[in-house]
């Protein structure tokens, strides 16, 4: 619960996987309460913790409450094509800016 004391988290984009929407060095805000009362939707840009690293990706498919994530720049993106589907518990929150 300690994470919810501060429902907005600031992250710096590292890499080119979400270009042209988000560029290397951009600062984004993550709403960590976005999915408490709703479900992630196809098209949402989210932050997820995968193998102890935080990724910013877009949800492109939902299958049995599992989420397939892709970077908008698919030529330069480490995403679900490599690490597979993720579950809701892996999602930190929704990118809001």
C-alpha positions in Angstrom: 0.0 0.0 0.0 2.9 2.4 0.5 3.1 3.0 -3.3 -0.4 4.4 -3.3 0.5 7.2 -0.9 1.7 9.0 -4.0 -0.7 8.0 -6.8 1.2 9.9 -9.5 4.7 8.7 -10.4 7.1 10.6 -12.7 9.3 8.6 -15.1 11.9 9.5 -17.7 11.7 7.8 -21.0 14.8 5.9 -21.9 15.0 4.6 -25.4 13.2 5.0 -28.7 10.5 2.3 -28.5 7.6 4.6 -28.2 8.6 7.2 -30.8 7.2 9.3 -32.2 4.7 9.7 -29.4 7.3 9.6 -26.6 10.9 10.4 -27.2 14.1 9.5 -25.3 14.4 11.9 -22.4 10.7 12.8 -22.2 9.2 12.9 -18.8 5.8 11.2 -18.3 3.4 11.0 -15.4 2.0 7.6 -14.4 -1.4 7.3 -12.7 -0.9 4.4 -10.3 -4.6 4.3 -9.4 -6.0 4.3 -13.0 -6.8 0.6 -12.9 -8.1 0.2 -9.3 -11.7 0.5 -10.4 -11.3 -0.1 -14.2 -9.5 -2.5 -16.5 -6.7 -1.6 -18.9 -7.9 -1.2 -22.4 -6.5 -1.9 -25.9 -4.6 1.3 -26.9 -3.7 2.4 -23.4 -0.1 3.4 -22.9 1.1 1.9 -19.6 4.1 1.4 -17.3 4.8 -2.2 -16.4 7.4 -3.9 -14.3 8.9 -6.8 -16.2 11.9 -8.7 -14.9 12.7 -5.9 -12.4 12.7 -3.2 -15.2 10.0 -0.6 -15.9 8.7 -0.5 -19.5 6.5 2.1 -21.1 4.4 0.3 -23.9 1.0 0.3 -25.6 -1.5 -2.5 -24.9 -2.2 -3.9 -28.4 -4.1 -7.1 -27.4 -6.0 -8.5 -24.4 -6.5 -12.2 -24.1 -8.0 -13.8 -20.9 -6.9 -10.9 -18.7 -3.4 -11.1 -20.1 -1.9 -8.1 -22.0 0.3 -8.0 -25.1 2.4 -4.9 -25.1 4.2 -3.3 -28.1 6.3 -0.2 -28.6 5.0 2.2 -31.3 8.4 2.0 -32.9 8.3 -1.7 -33.5 11.7 -1.7 -35.3 13.3 -0.6 -32.0 11.2 -2.1 -29.2 11.7 -4.8 -26.6 8.1 -5.8 -25.9 5.7 -8.8 -25.7 7.1 -10.2 -28.9 10.2 -11.0 -26.7 8.9 -11.3 -23.1 5.3 -12.5 -23.8 2.0 -11.6 -22.2 1.9 -9.9 -18.9 -0.8 -9.9 -16.2 -2.6 -6.9 -14.5 -0.4 -7.3 -11.4 2.7 -6.3 -13.6 1.1 -3.0 -14.6 2.2 0.0 -12.5 -0.2 2.4 -14.0 -1.4 4.4 -17.0 0.6 7.1 -18.7 -1.3 10.3 -18.4 1.1 12.8 -20.0 
